[in-house]
């Protein structure tokens, strides 16, 4: 008879139970930071993992100004009172390209909702991004030549997925995404505020 498998319990920094996928997403949100996950063995033999707070969440998003591939200038101020879903990517990023279909699916769930803006920023040249999205559609608004504006966020590694709430505060900061349901629920929750 095999030994009993111990139960794993995953918690965020507030102690709320989260899914294994969200646990992985949070741990990878700032993969360059030292991991401060607290691991406890509970009396029943279960292992409890409690994560550190993502430091960017709760901070004001930096003011940015970008140009889209169609020449439109967009600023954080122009989105005041709206939820802004940001994706930082570049053409040569394999993980970014792998996430694109799911990002398109996510955006499609919101239709033409004007309370939420989906904006992708890339350091790539406008002509290169235009050619790429013509062959590989990416449903977000596309800001190009945006390296300087992206650096305002002081992030490391691609992709980066950020949700800025109506108040201008960062409420979600992730790199790769496994918990797509959590990503969507954060956006919907912010829309209700």
N, C-alpha and C positions, 0 to 999 in steps of 0.2 A: 504494500500500500504506500503510495507516494506521500511525502510530508505535506501538511496543509499549506496552502499558498497564503502568505500574509496579505492582508488588504492594504491598498495604498490610498491615502487620503491627501488630496491636493487642496491647498488653501491660498488665497491671495494675502496681501499684507494686512488686511483688515480681519482676517480669519474666516472669510466667506469661502464655502466650498466651491471649487471650480473644476472644470473637466480636465482630463489629462491633456487634451489639445490646447486648451487655454493656458495650462501650466507650461507647456513647451513654448507657446507663443510669448509668454511673459519672460521666461528665462532667456529667450533669443532676442528680446526687444533691444537690449543693449549688450550684445554678446561680448563686447570689448571691456565691460565692467567686471570687476571681480564678483563672482557669485557669492551671495550672502544668504542663500536658502538655509533655513533652519530645519533640521531633520530630527524628529522625535520618534521613539518607539513607545507606543501606547500600551497600557496594561493588558489589552486583549491581543497584543502582538502586531497590531496594525502599525504601519509606518506612515507618519504624517509629515508632509512637506509644506512648509510655510515660506512664501516668497517675500522678497523685499519689494518695496514700493518702486514703481518706475518713476525716476526723478523728474522726467519731463512732464508727466501728467499733473495737472494743476497749475502749470506755468502759463503765462500769457504767450500766445504765438507771436513770433516776431513779425513786424510789419514788412510786407514784401510787395514788390511790384514786378510783374512779369508780362511778357508779350506772348500771345498764343500764335499758333502757326497761321492763323488767318489775320494776324496783325492787331488784334484787340489787346488793349492794356488792361490787366486785372490786378487789383490790389486787395490786400486783406480788408482794408476799410470799405471797399466796394461791396463786400459780403457781410457787412454788419447786420446782425439779426438773422443770419443764415448759418446752417451747419456746413462746414467745408471739409470734404474728404480729400486728402492729399495723397498722392503716390509719387515717390521719387524713384526714378528708373533711368536706365540708359540702354541703348540698343544692344550693346555687347554683353549684357547681363543675362545669363541663362535662366536664373531664378526669376528675374523680372518678366522675362518672356513666358515662362511657365505659368506665372500667376495671372497673366493678362486675360485669358478666357474667363477665369473666375471673377476677376475684377469687372469684366464686361457683364457677366451674369448678375453680380451684385448691383451694379448701376441700373440694370434693366428692371430690377425689383422696385425701383423708385420712379420709373417712368419719366414723365416730364415735370416731376415735382420741383417747384421753384424755391422751396425752403432749404434744399440741399444742393450743393455744388460739388461736382466731382472734377478735380483738377490734377493732372499729372504734370510733373516738372522733370525735365531732362537737361543735362548739360550738352546734349548733342545739338548739332547745327539744325536750323529750321528745315533746310532742304533735305537733310538725311531723315529727320523724323517724318516729314511729309511723305517721302518715298516709302518709309517703313509702314506707316499707318494706312497708306493706300493699299499695300499688299496684305498687311496684318492689322485689321481694324482694332482700334483701342478707343472705346466709347467715351472716355474722359475728355474734357477740354485739354489740349496739349500746349504746354508752355515750353519753349525751347531756349537754348543758349542761357539756361537759368542757373548755371553753377554758382554764381555769386549770391543769388537769392536763396538757393538751397543751403548754402553755407551758413546763412543766418540762423538756421535751425540747429547747427552744431551736432550733426549726426555722423555716424560712422557706419559704413556698409550699406549695400543695396540689396533688395529694395527697402524702402521705408514707407510705412502706411500710417497716416496720422489723421485723427479726427479733431477738428477745432469746433468747439461748441458755439452757440449763438453769442455767448459772452466774450468770445475771443480767446478762451482758455483751451489748452490742449487737454483733451479728455481720453485720448486713445493714442498709443505710441507703440507700434509693432514693426518688426522686420518681416520675416516670413509669416505666413498665416496658415494655421491648421484649423483653428476654431472660427470658421466663416460665420457660423450662427451668432457668435459673440460680437464679431465685427458689425454685422447687420443690426443686432439689438442695440448696440451703442449708438449707432446713427439714428435709429428710430426713437430711442429714449431722448436723445438731444433735440430731435424735432419737436417733441412734446413740451419742451421747456419754453 
